[in-house]
Amino acid sequence: MRSGLSQGFWVNQAGFQLAWWCAILFTGQSLPVLITLLLLHCLCHRQPLNEAYVVIACGLIGFCVDLLLTAVGFFRFESAATPPLWLLLLWFCFAATLRQSLSFFHNRWVLASVCGGVSGSLAYIAAAKLGAVSIGLSTLPGFLILMFIWMGLFPLQLWLSAQHFPGEVRGAY
């Protein structure tokens, strides 16, 4: 099945949007959908083992940031003191976009920092408004803290995703 289908911009972005909405709206009940999307992404990738490596490595880094933010009380999840499994899987789904639908941002570090800061923080604010997570601060201070975190995190993940297999990043210059 190594068709490369999951590497197409619209397929990859639609898969992530489906994952995000399922995870945020259905939280723990979204696990089968998230696992299925991740498996399909890797199975339909031209380099499934390489992609799995990047997805796991970059996803774990993002999840560790959320783990730290939860440990200091910035994030609170209804059912646990630690971030839930669905969030880890959502991070893996996000990491699956780094070399595909988000490849435009590779080597455009300032743009990646600005766009990552704004969109990453807005995604968490939206998730909080939809009840998937509680943020320990009011909206504006929470947004600003998340923005600064994402201004570094998104370019870091892009850079890391290109390091191990640099020739495979679509759109990298």
VEXRO-938879 format. One line per 8 residues: number of its first residue (from 1); for each residue x negated, y, z of N, C-alpha, C. Coordinates in Angstrom, 1 decimal. Each point is the difference from the previous one (the first is absolute). Example, Ala and Ser with C-alpha at 12.3 -4.5 7.8 and 13.67 -1.06 7.14 Angstrom:
BEGIN
1 = -13.2/-5.7/7.8/0.9/1.2/0.0/-0.9/1.2/0.0 ~ 0.4/1.1/-0.7/-0.9/1.1/0.0/0.8/1.1/0.8
end
This chain:
BEGIN
1 = -0.8/-1.2/0.0/0.8/1.2/0.0/-0.9/1.3/0.0 ~ -1.2/-0.1/-0.3/-0.9/1.1/0.1/0.2/1.0/-1.2 ~ 1.2/0.4/-0.1/0.4/0.9/-1.1/-0.4/1.4/0.1 ~ -0.3/0.5/1.2/-0.3/1.4/0.2/1.3/0.8/0.1 ~ 1.1/-0.6/0.0/1.3/0.7/0.1/0.0/0.9/1.3 ~ -0.5/-0.5/1.1/0.1/0.8/1.2/-1.0/1.2/0.0 ~ -0.8/0.1/-1.0/-0.9/1.1/-0.1/0.6/1.2/-0.8 ~ 1.1/-0.3/-0.7/0.6/1.1/-0.7/0.6/1.1/0.9
9 = -0.2/1.2/-0.4/0.4/1.1/0.9/1.4/-0.1/0.5 ~ 1.0/-0.1/-0.9/1.4/0.0/0.5/0.3/-1.2/0.8 ~ -0.5/-1.2/-0.4/0.3/-1.2/0.8/-0.6/0.1/1.4 ~ -1.3/0.5/0.0/-0.7/0.1/1.3/0.7/1.0/0.9 ~ 0.4/1.2/-0.5/0.6/1.0/0.8/1.4/-0.4/0.4 ~ 0.7/-0.6/-0.9/1.4/-0.5/0.4/-0.1/-1.1/1.1 ~ -1.0/-0.8/-0.1/-0.1/-1.0/1.0/-0.3/0.6/1.4 ~ -0.9/1.0/0.0/-0.3/0.7/1.2/1.3/0.7/0.6
17 = 0.7/0.7/-0.9/1.2/0.7/0.5/1.0/-0.9/0.6 ~ 0.2/-1.2/-0.7/0.8/-1.0/0.6/-0.5/-0.5/1.3 ~ -1.2/-0.2/0.2/-0.6/-0.4/1.2/0.2/1.0/1.1 ~ -0.3/1.3/-0.3/0.1/1.1/1.0/1.5/0.1/0.5 ~ 0.9/0.0/-0.9/1.4/0.2/0.4/0.5/-1.2/0.8 ~ -0.4/-1.2/-0.5/0.4/-1.2/0.8/-0.6/0.0/1.4 ~ -1.2/0.3/0.1/-0.7/0.0/1.3/0.6/1.1/0.9 ~ 0.3/1.1/-0.5/0.5/1.1/0.9/1.4/-0.2/0.3
25 = 0.8/-0.5/-0.9/1.4/-0.1/0.3/0.3/-1.3/0.8 ~ -0.7/-1.1/-0.3/0.3/-1.3/0.6/-1.1/-0.5/1.0 ~ -1.0/0.8/0.2/-1.2/-0.3/0.9/-0.3/-1.5/0.0 ~ 0.2/-0.7/1.1/-0.3/-1.4/0.2/0.7/-0.9/-1.0 ~ 1.1/0.3/-0.4/0.8/-0.8/-1.0/-0.6/0.0/-1.4 ~ -0.9/1.0/-0.2/-0.6/0.1/-1.4/-1.1/-0.9/-0.2 ~ -0.5/-0.8/0.9/-1.2/-0.8/-0.1/0.1/-0.9/-1.3 ~ 1.0/-0.7/-0.2/0.0/-0.9/-1.2/-0.1/0.8/-1.3
33 = 0.6/1.2/-0.1/-0.1/0.8/-1.2/-1.5/0.5/-0.2 ~ -0.6/0.5/1.1/-1.3/0.5/0.0/-1.0/-1.1/-0.4 ~ 0.1/-1.2/0.6/-0.9/-1.1/-0.3/0.2/-0.4/-1.5 ~ 1.2/-0.1/-0.5/0.2/-0.3/-1.4/-0.6/1.0/-0.9 ~ 0.2/1.3/0.3/-0.6/1.0/-0.9/-1.5/-0.1/0.0 ~ -0.6/-0.2/1.2/-1.5/-0.1/0.0/-0.5/-1.2/-0.8 ~ 0.7/-1.2/0.2/-0.4/-1.2/-0.7/0.2/0.2/-1.6 ~ 1.1/0.6/-0.4/0.2/0.3/-1.4/-1.1/0.9/-0.5
41 = -0.3/1.0/0.7/-1.0/1.0/-0.4/-1.4/-0.7/-0.3 ~ -0.4/-0.8/1.0/-1.3/-0.7/-0.2/0.1/-1.1/-1.1 ~ 1.1/-0.7/0.0/0.1/-1.1/-1.1/0.1/0.6/-1.4 ~ 0.6/1.2/-0.1/0.1/0.6/-1.3/-1.1/1.0/-0.3 ~ -1.1/-0.1/0.7/-1.2/0.9/-0.2/-1.0/-0.7/-0.8 ~ -0.8/0.7/-0.8/-1.0/-0.7/-0.8/-1.1/-0.6/0.8 ~ -0.3/0.6/1.2/-1.0/-0.4/0.9/0.6/-0.2/1.4 ~ 0.8/-1.0/0.2/0.7/-0.2/1.2/-0.8/-0.1/1.3
49 = -1.1/-0.7/0.0/-0.9/-0.1/1.2/-0.6/1.4/0.3 ~ -0.5/0.7/-1.0/-0.6/1.3/0.2/1.0/0.9/0.6 ~ 1.2/0.0/-0.6/1.1/0.9/0.5/0.4/-0.3/1.4 ~ 0.1/-1.3/0.3/0.3/-0.4/1.4/-1.0/0.5/1.0 ~ -1.3/0.0/-0.4/-1.0/0.5/0.9/0.2/1.5/0.2 ~ 0.2/0.7/-1.0/0.2/1.5/0.1/1.3/0.3/0.9 ~ 1.1/-0.7/-0.3/1.2/0.2/0.7/-0.1/-0.3/1.5 ~ -0.7/-1.1/0.3/-0.2/-0.3/1.4/-0.9/1.0/0.7
57 = -1.1/0.3/-0.6/-1.0/0.9/0.6/0.6/1.4/0.2 ~ 0.5/0.5/-1.0/0.6/1.4/0.1/1.2/0.0/0.8 ~ 0.9/-1.0/-0.1/1.2/-0.1/0.8/-0.4/0.0/1.5 ~ -1.0/-0.8/0.4/-0.4/-0.1/1.4/-0.5/1.3/0.5 ~ -0.7/0.7/-0.8/-0.5/1.3/0.5/1.1/1.0/0.3 ~ 1.0/0.1/-0.9/1.2/0.8/0.2/0.7/-0.5/1.3 ~ 0.2/-1.3/0.1/0.7/-0.5/1.2/-0.7/0.3/1.3 ~ -1.3/0.0/-0.1/-0.8/0.3/1.2/0.2/1.5/0.4
65 = 0.1/0.9/-0.9/0.3/1.4/0.3/1.3/0.1/0.7 ~ 1.0/-0.8/-0.5/1.4/0.0/0.6/-0.1/-0.6/1.4 ~ -0.8/-1.0/0.1/-0.2/-0.7/1.3/-0.5/1.0/1.0 ~ -1.0/0.8/-0.4/-0.6/1.0/0.9/1.0/1.1/0.3 ~ 0.7/0.5/-1.0/1.1/1.0/0.3/1.1/-0.5/0.9 ~ 0.2/-1.3/-0.1/1.0/-0.6/1.0/-0.6/-0.1/1.4 ~ -1.2/-0.4/0.1/-0.7/-0.2/1.3/0.0/1.3/0.7 ~ -0.2/1.2/-0.7/0.0/1.3/0.7/1.4/0.6/0.2
73 = 1.0/-0.7/-0.4/1.4/0.5/0.2/0.5/0.9/-1.1 ~ -0.7/0.1/-1.1/0.5/0.9/-1.1/1.1/-0.7/-0.7 ~ -0.1/-1.3/-0.3/1.1/-0.8/-0.6/0.6/-0.9/1.1 ~ 1.3/-0.2/-0.1/0.7/-0.9/0.9/0.9/-0.8/-0.9 ~ 0.0/-1.3/0.3/0.9/-0.9/-0.7/1.0/-0.6/1.0 ~ 1.2/-0.1/-0.5/1.1/-0.4/0.9/-0.2/-1.3/0.7 ~ -0.5/-1.0/-0.7/-0.1/-1.4/0.6/-1.3/-0.4/0.6 ~ -1.1/0.8/-0.2/-1.3/-0.5/0.5/-0.9/1.2/0.3
81 = -1.0/-0.4/0.8/-1.0/1.0/0.4/-1.1/0.1/-1.1 ~ 0.0/-0.9/-1.0/-1.0/0.1/-1.1/0.8/0.1/-1.3 ~ -0.7/0.5/-1.0/0.7/0.1/-1.3/0.5/-1.4/-0.4 ~ 1.2/-0.1/-0.6/0.6/-1.3/-0.4/-0.6/-0.6/-1.3 ~ 0.2/-1.2/-0.2/-0.5/-0.7/-1.2/0.5/0.6/-1.3 ~ 1.2/0.5/0.0/0.4/0.6/-1.3/-0.8/1.2/-0.4 ~ -0.6/0.7/1.0/-0.8/1.1/-0.3/-1.4/-0.4/-0.6 ~ -0.5/-1.1/0.5/-1.2/-0.6/-0.6/0.2/-0.4/-1.4
89 = 1.1/-0.6/-0.3/0.3/-0.4/-1.3/0.3/1.2/-0.9 ~ 0.6/1.0/0.5/0.2/1.2/-0.8/-1.4/0.7/-0.3 ~ -0.9/-0.1/0.9/-1.4/0.5/-0.3/-0.6/-0.8/-1.1 ~ 0.2/-1.3/0.0/-0.5/-0.9/-1.1/0.6/0.4/-1.3 ~ 1.3/0.3/0.0/0.7/0.4/-1.2/-0.5/1.4/-0.5 ~ -0.3/0.9/0.9/-0.6/1.3/-0.4/-1.4/-0.3/-0.6 ~ -0.8/-0.8/0.6/-1.3/-0.3/-0.5/0.0/-0.6/-1.4 ~ 1.1/-0.7/-0.3/0.2/-0.5/-1.3/0.2/1.0/-1.1
97 = 0.2/1.3/0.4/0.2/1.0/-1.0/-1.3/0.8/-0.3 ~ -1.0/-0.2/0.9/-1.3/0.8/-0.1/-0.7/-0.1/-1.3 ~ 0.0/-1.2/-0.6/-0.8/-0.2/-1.2/0.9/-0.1/-1.2 ~ 1.3/0.2/0.2/1.0/0.0/-1.1/0.7/1.3/-0.2 ~ 1.2/0.2/0.6/0.7/1.2/-0.2/-0.6/1.2/0.6 ~ -0.9/-0.1/1.0/-0.6/1.2/0.6/-1.5/0.1/-0.6 ~ -0.3/-0.7/-1.0/-1.4/0.1/-0.5/-0.3/1.4/-0.6 ~ 0.9/0.7/-0.3/-0.2/1.4/-0.5/-0.8/0.8/1.0
105 = 0.1/-0.3/1.3/-0.7/0.8/1.0/-1.4/-0.4/0.2 ~ -0.5/-1.1/-0.6/-1.4/-0.4/0.2/-0.9/1.1/-0.6 ~ -1.0/0.3/0.8/-1.0/1.1/-0.3/0.6/1.4/-0.2 ~ 1.2/0.1/0.5/0.6/1.4/0.1/0.3/0.2/1.5 ~ -1.1/0.1/0.8/0.1/0.0/1.4/0.8/1.1/0.7 ~ -0.2/1.2/-0.6/0.8/1.1/0.6/1.5/-0.1/-0.2 ~ 0.3/-0.4/-1.3/1.4/-0.2/-0.3/0.6/-1.2/0.8 ~ -0.8/-1.0/0.2/0.4/-1.2/0.8/0.2/0.4/1.4
113 = -0.8/0.9/0.5/0.1/0.4/1.4/1.2/0.8/0.2 ~ 0.3/1.0/-0.9/1.2/0.8/0.2/1.2/-0.8/-0.2 ~ 0.1/-0.7/-1.1/1.2/-0.8/-0.3/0.2/-1.1/1.1 ~ -1.0/-0.6/0.4/0.1/-1.0/1.1/0.4/0.6/1.3 ~ -0.5/1.1/0.3/0.4/0.7/1.2/1.5/0.3/0.1 ~ 0.4/0.6/-1.1/1.5/0.4/-0.1/0.9/-1.2/-0.1 ~ -0.3/-0.9/-0.9/0.9/-1.1/-0.3/0.0/-1.1/1.1 ~ -1.2/-0.2/0.5/-0.1/-1.0/1.1/0.7/0.4/1.3
121 = -0.2/1.3/0.3/0.7/0.5/1.2/1.5/0.1/-0.2 ~ 0.5/0.4/-1.2/1.4/0.0/-0.3/0.6/-1.4/0.1 ~ -0.7/-1.0/-0.4/0.5/-1.4/0.0/0.3/-0.4/1.5 ~ -0.9/0.4/0.9/0.2/-0.3/1.4/1.2/0.8/0.6 ~ 0.1/1.3/-0.4/1.1/0.8/0.5/1.3/-0.6/-0.5 ~ 0.0/-0.4/-1.2/1.3/-0.6/-0.6/0.3/-1.3/0.8 ~ -1.1/-0.8/0.2/0.2/-1.3/0.8/0.6/0.3/1.4 ~ -0.5/1.0/0.6/0.5/0.4/1.3/1.5/0.5/-0.1
129 = 0.3/0.8/-1.0/1.4/0.4/-0.1/0.9/-1.1/-0.3 ~ -0.5/-1.1/-0.6/0.8/-1.2/-0.3/0.0/-1.0/1.1 ~ -0.7/0.3/1.1/0.0/-0.8/1.2/-0.9/-1.2/0.0 ~ -1.0/-0.1/-0.9/-0.9/-1.1/0.0/-1.1/0.2/1.0 ~ -0.3/1.2/0.4/-1.1/0.4/0.9/0.4/1.2/0.7 ~ -0.5/0.2/1.2/0.1/1.3/0.7/-1.4/0.6/0.1 ~ 0.0/1.3/-0.2/-1.2/0.8/0.0/0.0/0.8/1.3 ~ -1.0/-0.1/0.8/-0.1/0.6/1.3/0.0/1.5/0.1
137 = 0.0/0.7/-1.1/0.0/1.5/-0.1/1.2/0.4/-0.8 ~ 0.3/1.3/0.0/1.0/0.6/-0.9/-0.5/-0.1/-1.4 ~ 0.9/0.3/-0.9/-0.3/-0.2/-1.4/-1.2/0.7/-0.5 ~ -0.1/1.3/0.2/-1.2/0.8/-0.6/-1.3/-0.5/0.6 ~ -0.2/-0.1/1.3/-1.3/-0.4/0.5/-0.3/-1.5/-0.4 ~ 1.0/-0.8/-0.1/-0.2/-1.4/-0.4/-0.4/0.0/-1.5 ~ 0.7/0.8/-0.8/-0.4/0.1/-1.4/-1.4/0.4/-0.2 ~ -0.4/1.0/0.8/-1.4/0.6/-0.2/-1.1/-1.1/0.4
145 = 0.3/-0.7/1.1/-1.0/-1.0/0.4/-0.1/-1.1/-1.0 ~ 1.2/-0.5/-0.5/0.0/-1.0/-1.0/-0.7/0.5/-1.3 ~ 0.3/1.3/-0.3/-0.6/0.5/-1.3/-1.5/0.0/0.1 ~ -0.6/0.4/1.1/-1.5/0.0/0.1/-0.5/-1.5/0.0 ~ 0.7/-0.9/0.6/-0.5/-1.4/0.0/0.1/-0.5/-1.4 ~ 1.1/0.3/-0.7/0.1/-0.5/-1.4/-0.9/0.7/-1.0 ~ -0.4/1.2/0.3/-1.0/0.7/-0.8/-1.3/-0.7/-0.1 ~ -0.3/-0.7/1.0/-1.3/-0.9/0.0/0.3/-1.4/-0.3
153 = 1.1/-0.5/0.5/0.3/-1.5/-0.2/0.2/-0.3/-1.5 ~ 0.8/0.7/-0.7/0.3/-0.3/-1.4/-1.2/0.0/-0.9 ~ -0.9/1.0/0.1/-1.2/-0.1/-0.8/-0.9/-1.1/0.4 ~ -0.1/-0.2/1.3/-0.8/-1.1/0.5/0.5/-1.4/-0.6 ~ 1.3/-0.2/0.0/0.5/-1.3/-0.5/-0.2/-0.1/-1.5 ~ 0.1/1.1/-0.7/-0.3/0.0/-1.5/-1.4/-0.3/-0.2 ~ -0.9/0.6/0.7/-1.4/-0.3/-0.1/-0.3/-1.4/0.3 ~ 0.5/-0.5/1.1/-0.3/-1.4/0.4/0.6/-1.0/-1.0
161 = 1.2/0.3/-0.6/0.6/-0.9/-1.0/-0.8/-0.1/-1.2 ~ -0.9/1.0/-0.3/-0.8/0.0/-1.2/-1.4/-0.6/0.2 ~ -0.4/-0.1/1.3/-1.4/-0.4/0.3/-0.3/-1.5/-0.4 ~ 0.8/-0.9/0.4/-0.3/-1.4/-0.2/0.1/-0.4/-1.5 ~ 1.0/0.5/-0.7/0.2/-0.4/-1.4/0.2/1.3/-0.8 ~ -1.0/0.8/-0.1/0.2/1.4/-0.6/0.4/-0.1/-1.5 ~ -0.3/-1.0/-0.7/0.3/-0.1/-1.4/1.5/-0.3/-0.3 ~ 0.7/-0.3/1.1/1.4/-0.4/-0.2/1.0/1.1/0.3
169 = -0.4/1.1/0.5/0.9/1.1/0.3/0.6/0.6/-1.2 ~ 1.3/-0.1/-0.2/0.6/0.6/-1.2/0.0/1.5/0.1 ~ -0.5/0.6/-1.0/0.1/1.5/-0.1/-1.2/0.6/0.7 ~ -0.9/-0.7/0.6/-1.2/0.6/0.7/-0.9/0.6/-1.1 ~ -0.6/1.1/0.3/-0.9/0.7/-0.9/-1.4/0.0/0.5
end
